[in-house]
Amino acid sequence: MPPKAVLFERSRHEILIEQPWDEACARRAIGAIATAIEEDLRAEDFWPSHPLDEVHQLRTGQKTLYLGAAGVVWAVSYLRGKGAADFRIEAAELIDRIYRAYLGEPDTGEVVPSYFLGEVGILLVHWRLTKSPRSAAALAAAIEKNRANPTNEALWGAPGTMVGALHMLGWTGEQRWADLFRSDAEQLLSCWRPSQHAPCDLWTQDLYGEVVQLIGAGHGFAGNVYPLLRGANLLADGTRERIYDRCVGSLRATAVRENGWVNWPPGVGSPRSGRTELLMQWCHGAPGVVTGLSNFPRGHSSDMEEMLLAAGETIWAAGPLAKGCGLCHGTAGNGYAFLKLHRRTADPLWLDRARRFAMHAVMQWERALGTYGRGRHSLWTGDLGLAVYLLHCITGADDVPGLDILD
């Protein structure tokens, strides 16, 4: 028996198409997305914004990791490095122009040290492609500047820029990045406090003019514990164990359950902008919980294993997202939960489900092309996220692009 609508809004989901996995189809879609990226590159604003992204039109276009040219350039470099697409774009030269354009015309009106929507994400791609000491110094300064950001979430705040420190530590091995991570972790942990709305510990977000306590990967709990779990080996043993225990307690206390299925609300207490419905997408809901908690140690908690598997079943029961094929609130983003569970359990069922979602996402991409007559050139909301997801469905990799990996 499928879960009732209380766990997700049925109108936000589509019925999964009956199309078996087709690797050749996936590779053709990757190739077509790559061709469109090559053809649509423009001198003045890199790539045009898509109508669905509802952003301000800037003279130099969108440039961030999440929505703009930096994310596109990273995906171009990644897909080319994996032999999945043959790009002629000079990525190192292009990211240098993108960073200079960002400083001259920031996407949000001012230079901000955000991982997804600001300087840190762009600088990470810049350093990876150029190895510039100046970009490393600017990156370290931006990460430190963002430590006490009152948003207390991943999109704008320290939980996102901490991920930048972990990427740089992995690439360089330099102690300064470990020190930055530990300082940020200390600050983040000090803000993880008992909730007045639920019997657990949560963070409070001062976000977009509202003070809320959110649960998801985009703006809340799952996004905040992600860097703590990923960098847990850099923390003291006692701190690590307390993080694990609090993760289990917070997810258990905020879960909404029904007949073996589970999802999480956008937040507890006064909902952001009055929203009370449960969502089922990466930024809010079970998909982001699964990916955000993917570094929780296997076998450490039977409760955690049960919740992650139940979340996967609920994502499957809900079906593909009607919003489209992307990562943040699309079918590919939900599909990454299946790839994570495949890696966690080695059960081929989860890879099969990820691939079924991939075929549906290809159909959604083709449908959007027919509707708008153009591609959607962004990593987290558009076609590039789908292209990387399709590659990972071929190879079985489970790394969320632009977050788990920036190689």
Disulfide bonds with the S-S distance in Angstrom:
none
